[in-house]
Amino acid sequence: MAMDKRLLDDLARMTSGALGAAASLREEAEAQFRERMGEFVYRLDLVPREEFDALRAVAEAAREAQEALSDQVAALEARVAALEGAGAKSGRTATAKSSGAKSSGAKATQSGTARRPRTARKPAEGAADS
């Protein structure tokens, strides 16, 4: 009986030692796997999740701003169209404005505003002496 007890104790020690060695082998294998996967991901030039999420938030904010600006442009275009429509109905005011701009020597642009005419450039002082 004493021999059976000693045999069982030895067997228990060997089993626990083998389980401990298996656990350390498992941890080492996991560490090597993580290292290899890290190298693989680095070679693929992938970005970390945090960086991806940050850039995604920036892109979403930019899209929202672009949509808001697009809405503002559409509203302004509608307003300009309404003003041009109202100006075409009262042709007398639009004609008076454009004739006044033309008589002063300024050129009228498509929007109806006057531009200052171009003037000839004066030569530089050093260029006149030579």
C-alpha positions as CSV (number, residue, x, y, z in Angstrom):
1,M,0.0,0.0,0.0
2,A,2.8,2.4,0.8
3,M,4.2,1.6,-2.6
4,D,0.9,2.4,-4.3
5,K,0.7,5.7,-2.5
6,R,4.3,6.7,-3.5
7,L,3.5,5.6,-7.1
8,L,0.4,7.7,-7.2
9,D,2.3,10.7,-5.7
10,D,5.0,10.4,-8.4
11,L,2.4,10.0,-11.1
12,A,0.6,13.1,-9.8
13,R,3.8,15.1,-9.8
14,M,4.7,14.0,-13.3
15,T,1.2,14.9,-14.5
16,S,1.3,18.4,-13.0
17,G,4.8,19.0,-14.3
18,A,3.6,17.9,-17.8
19,L,0.6,20.2,-17.6
20,G,2.8,23.1,-16.5
21,A,5.2,22.4,-19.4
22,A,2.2,22.2,-21.8
23,A,0.8,25.5,-20.5
24,S,4.2,27.2,-21.0
25,L,4.5,25.7,-24.5
26,R,1.0,27.0,-25.3
27,E,1.9,30.5,-24.1
28,E,5.1,30.5,-26.1
29,A,3.3,29.3,-29.2
30,E,0.7,32.1,-28.8
31,A,3.4,34.7,-28.4
32,Q,5.2,33.5,-31.5
33,F,1.9,33.4,-33.4
34,R,1.1,37.0,-32.4
35,E,4.6,38.1,-33.4
36,R,4.3,36.4,-36.8
37,M,0.8,37.9,-37.4
38,G,2.1,41.3,-36.4
39,E,4.9,41.0,-39.0
40,F,2.4,39.8,-41.6
41,V,0.0,42.7,-40.9
42,Y,3.0,45.2,-41.0
43,R,4.0,43.9,-44.4
44,L,0.4,44.3,-45.7
45,D,0.6,47.9,-44.6
46,L,-2.6,47.8,-42.7
47,V,-3.5,50.6,-40.2
48,P,-4.4,50.1,-36.6
49,R,-8.1,50.2,-35.7
50,E,-7.8,53.4,-33.7
51,E,-6.2,55.2,-36.6
52,F,-8.9,53.9,-39.0
53,D,-11.7,55.0,-36.6
54,A,-10.1,58.5,-36.2
55,L,-9.8,58.9,-40.0
56,R,-13.3,57.6,-40.5
57,A,-14.7,60.3,-38.1
58,V,-12.8,63.0,-40.0
59,A,-14.2,61.8,-43.3
60,E,-17.7,61.7,-41.9
61,A,-17.4,65.2,-40.6
62,A,-16.0,66.4,-43.9
63,R,-18.9,64.8,-45.8
64,E,-21.4,66.4,-43.4
65,A,-19.8,69.8,-43.9
66,Q,-19.8,69.3,-47.7
67,E,-23.5,68.4,-47.7
68,A,-24.3,71.5,-45.6
69,L,-22.3,73.7,-48.0
70,S,-24.1,72.0,-50.9
71,D,-27.4,72.9,-49.3
72,Q,-26.3,76.5,-48.8
73,V,-25.2,76.8,-52.4
74,A,-28.5,75.4,-53.6
75,A,-30.4,77.9,-51.4
76,L,-28.3,80.7,-52.7
77,E,-28.7,79.6,-56.3
78,A,-32.5,79.5,-55.8
79,R,-32.4,83.0,-54.2
80,V,-30.3,84.4,-57.1
81,A,-32.7,82.8,-59.6
82,A,-35.6,84.4,-57.8
83,L,-33.9,87.8,-57.8
84,E,-33.0,87.5,-61.5
85,G,-36.6,86.5,-62.2
86,A,-37.9,89.5,-60.3
87,G,-35.3,91.7,-62.1
88,A,-36.5,90.5,-65.5
89,K,-40.1,91.4,-64.7
90,S,-39.1,94.9,-64.0
91,G,-37.0,95.3,-67.1
92,R,-36.8,99.1,-66.7
93,T,-34.6,98.8,-63.5
94,A,-32.3,96.2,-65.1
95,T,-31.9,98.3,-68.2
96,A,-31.1,101.4,-66.3
97,K,-28.5,99.7,-64.3
98,S,-26.8,98.1,-67.3
99,S,-26.9,101.3,-69.4
100,G,-25.4,103.3,-66.5
101,A,-22.6,100.8,-66.1
102,K,-21.8,100.9,-69.9
103,S,-21.8,104.7,-70.1
104,S,-19.2,105.0,-67.4
105,G,-16.7,102.9,-69.5
106,A,-16.9,99.8,-67.3
107,K,-17.6,96.3,-68.6
108,A,-20.7,94.5,-67.4
109,T,-20.2,90.9,-66.3
110,Q,-22.7,88.1,-66.5
111,S,-23.9,88.8,-63.0
112,G,-24.8,92.3,-63.9
113,T,-22.1,94.0,-61.8
114,A,-19.7,96.4,-63.4
115,R,-15.9,95.8,-63.7
116,R,-13.3,98.4,-63.9
117,P,-11.7,98.6,-67.4
118,R,-8.1,97.5,-67.7
119,T,-5.5,100.2,-68.0
120,A,-2.2,100.0,-69.8
121,R,0.7,99.3,-67.5
122,K,3.4,101.9,-67.0
123,P,6.9,100.7,-67.8
124,A,9.3,100.4,-64.9
125,E,11.5,103.4,-64.3
126,G,14.7,101.5,-65.0
127,A,13.3,100.1,-68.3
128,A,12.6,103.7,-69.6
129,D,16.2,104.8,-69.2
130,S,17.8,102.0,-71.3
